[in-house]
Amino acid sequence: MKDSGVILRKLRELNKLTVKQAAQKTGRSAGWLSEIENGKGAARLTGTEFERLVEVYGGNLYRKQFGLWIAKSRMKVKPAEIEFSGS
């Protein structure tokens, strides 16, 4: 799954865990989790491992929101236009 890192990051944040705490809870290294969440590096995530991590985070309740989280992560945010008016 291409955007699984976005989902795993959101689930970790919902559980109010740091990467280090999440690593202890999931049995993975903090570096590996960070690479998966960022979508960079050499770390790979199989479908089976993704499902296991979703289960560990208690993410089955949020499955309907996964698509929304992915869509929001892909949105380009335009910087607010700053208007300098006045003296």
C-alpha positions as CSV (number, residue, x, y, z in Angstrom):
1,M,0.0,0.0,0.0
2,K,1.6,3.2,-1.2
3,D,0.2,5.6,1.5
4,S,0.2,3.2,4.5
5,G,2.7,5.5,6.3
6,V,0.1,8.3,6.4
7,I,-2.4,5.9,8.0
8,L,0.1,4.6,10.5
9,R,1.3,8.1,11.5
10,K,-2.3,9.2,12.0
11,L,-3.1,6.1,14.1
12,R,0.0,6.6,16.2
13,E,-1.0,10.3,16.8
14,L,-4.5,9.2,17.7
15,N,-3.0,6.9,20.3
16,K,-0.8,9.9,21.5
17,L,2.4,7.9,21.1
18,T,5.8,9.1,20.2
19,V,7.7,7.2,17.6
20,K,9.8,5.6,20.4
21,Q,6.7,4.6,22.4
22,A,5.1,3.2,19.2
23,A,8.3,1.2,18.5
24,Q,8.1,-0.5,21.9
25,K,4.4,-1.2,21.4
26,T,4.7,-2.6,17.9
27,G,8.0,-4.5,18.3
28,R,9.7,-2.5,15.6
29,S,12.5,-0.1,15.7
30,A,11.9,3.7,15.9
31,G,14.0,4.2,12.7
32,W,11.9,1.7,10.8
33,L,8.6,3.2,11.8
34,S,9.9,6.7,11.0
35,E,10.9,5.5,7.5
36,I,7.5,3.9,6.9
37,E,5.6,7.0,8.1
38,N,7.7,9.3,6.0
39,G,7.6,7.1,2.9
40,K,11.4,7.5,2.5
41,G,14.3,5.2,3.0
42,A,14.8,1.5,2.4
43,A,12.1,0.2,4.8
44,R,9.4,-1.9,3.3
45,L,6.0,-2.7,4.6
46,T,4.1,-5.9,3.6
47,G,0.3,-6.0,3.6
48,T,0.4,-8.5,6.5
49,E,2.6,-6.3,8.6
50,F,0.4,-3.2,7.8
51,E,-2.7,-5.1,9.1
52,R,-0.8,-6.2,12.2
53,L,0.2,-2.6,13.0
54,V,-3.4,-1.3,12.4
55,E,-4.5,-4.0,14.9
56,V,-1.9,-3.0,17.4
57,Y,-2.9,0.6,17.2
58,G,-6.6,-0.3,17.5
59,G,-7.2,1.2,14.1
60,N,-10.0,-1.0,12.9
61,L,-12.5,1.6,14.2
62,Y,-11.0,4.2,11.9
63,R,-10.9,2.2,8.6
64,K,-13.6,4.3,6.9
65,Q,-11.4,7.4,7.5
66,F,-8.2,6.0,5.9
67,G,-9.1,7.3,2.5
68,L,-9.8,10.8,3.9
69,W,-6.4,10.8,5.7
70,I,-4.6,9.9,2.5
71,A,-6.5,12.5,0.5
72,K,-5.7,15.2,3.0
73,S,-2.0,14.3,2.9
74,R,-1.9,14.8,-0.8
75,M,-3.5,18.2,-0.8
76,K,-1.3,21.0,-1.8
77,V,-1.5,23.8,0.8
78,K,-1.2,27.3,-0.7
79,P,0.6,29.7,1.5
80,A,-1.7,32.4,2.8
81,E,-1.4,35.5,0.8
82,I,0.0,38.2,3.0
83,E,-1.2,41.7,2.3
84,F,0.7,44.6,3.7
85,S,-1.6,47.5,3.8
86,G,-1.5,50.6,5.9
87,S,1.1,53.2,6.5
